[in-house]
Amino acid sequence: MKLSYFPGCTLKNHARNFEDSTLYTMEHLGVEAVELDRWNCCGTVYSLSADDVMRQVAPIRNLIRTKEAGNSQLMTGCSMCYNTVKRANIHARNSAPDLALMNEFMYEEPVDYAGDVDVVHVLEVVRDQIGFKALREKVVKPLEGLKVACYYGCLLVRPKEAAFDDAENPTVLEDLVEALGGEPVDFSHKTECCAAYQTVDKPQIVADKTYQIIGAAQSQGADTIIVSCPLCAFNLDQRQELTRQIYRDFRTMPVVYFTQLMAIALGGPEAVLRLDLHHTPAAPLLTAKGLL
């Protein structure tokens, strides 16, 4: 299977642990993830203005790059990139006048976009195109004894039209953890917002949310939280230091990308995990569980 791959900006720097583990797992599951030639930033967030057509150009241009590569699917792992590109694609498909205007803006592109590319998340590829049964058969190091809180955040399941799972009670991450031999816990805060960009000028709000989200995971006996968003990873991982300063009873917890657990279960070397990029160390837990 060959898919065009859009890494997005953060996976090329602060979230190399996400990208390296993603590419490793895709290769070992028989997916050739071909990075788009000349990709550009998707814009990070979807425009909230219905008539802001210019803000749709950046994500749509990446769909043109996908067509140039001869593919009809664009895969991304970052949930923010997924949400932005997916919603721009929905907008283009639902509004012929706006799509025509976008193509006019991009008049130097060799081809027009016609809404003929599907935007898929890595989790969708694993669930729908590979299958959890096939994944389970490739596991060489089951995540036995590892209790995992599956955190979706906002952008994988909101709004409903962009979601690839139930918006209120998604289960794809839990199904993934079970296929890898781990134990997903009943996690009440799995679709709670991490406070997102409040981290820039109101980090205490993020610390409050981190306290609530991690506390909920710990109350259910979780060992770790898995994420699919670099901003969620930052807020739930690096903001633990501030959280500990504010809340005396706060206990830290490792936060990892779901693809890192996949890479471990598929027998990947520690080099592809890039555990050095974690603020709250994950290696001690993984070592104690016999996974490193």
C-alpha positions, 0 to 999 in steps of 0.5 A, a space after each residue: 500500500 502506498 499513501 501520500 504522507 503529510 507530516 506537518 511542521 511540528 513532526 519535523 522538529 519538536 515531535 520527531 518522536 511522533 514522526 519516527 515512530 509513525 514511519 517505522 510502524 507504517 513500514 512494518 505494516 506494509 504501508 509505504 508513506 511517501 512524504 509530499 514533495 513541496 508540502 506547506 504548513 496547513 495553517 494549523 487551525 481551521 478558519 472559523 469564518 465561513 467566508 474566509 476562503 483564503 485560509 483554505 488555500 494552504 491545506 488545499 494546496 497540499 491536496 494538489 501535491 497529493 494529486 501530483 504524486 498520483 495518489 487519491 489519499 493523504 495520510 497525516 498523524 497530527 490531529 491538528 493537521 488532520 482536522 484542518 486539512 479534512 475540514 478544508 476538504 469538506 468545505 471545498 467539496 460542499 461549495 463549488 463557488 469557493 472551490 473555484 475561487 481557491 483554484 483561481 487563487 492558485 492559478 500557477 498550480 499545474 492542476 486544479 483541485 476537484 475535491 478528489 482526494 480523501 484525507 485520512 488519519 494514521 488511525 484510520 489507515 490502521 483500523 480500516 485498511 490494515 485491520 486490527 486483526 492483521 496488526 495483532 498478528 504482527 505484534 512481537 512484544 505485546 504490551 502486557 501489563 501496561 494500562 493505558 488511558 486513551 486521550 483523543 482531545 478535541 480534533 480527532 472527533 470534533 466537529 462531527 462531520 470531520 470525525 472518524 469515530 464516535 464524537 462522544 465515545 470514540 474507541 479506536 485508540 482503545 481497540 488499538 491498545 488491545 490489539 497491541 496486547 495492552 489494557 485500555 482503562 475506562 477514561 472519563 476525560 478522553 475527549 476533554 480539551 487540554 486548553 490548547 493555545 491558552 498555554 501561550 499566555 495563560 499556562 495556569 489554565 493548562 496546568 488546571 486541565 493537566 491536573 484534571 486529565 492526568 488525575 482522572 487517568 491515575 484514578 482509573 489505574 492508568 500507567 500512561 496516557 497516549 495522544 495524537 496531537 503535538 500540542 496535547 503532548 506539550 500541554 500534558 507532558 511539559 506542563 506537568 512541571 507547572 502543575 506540580 508547582 501549583 498542586 502539591 498532591 499532583 503525581 507525574 505520569 508519562 505521556 506518549 504518542 500512540 505510534 510509540 507504543 505501536 513501534 514497541 509492540 512491533 519490535 522497533 529499536 529504542 532509536 525510533 522512540 526518541 524518548 529523549 524528547 519527553 519532559 516527563 521520562 517514559 523510559 522508567 515505566 517502559 523498562 519496568 514493564 519489560 518493554 525496553 
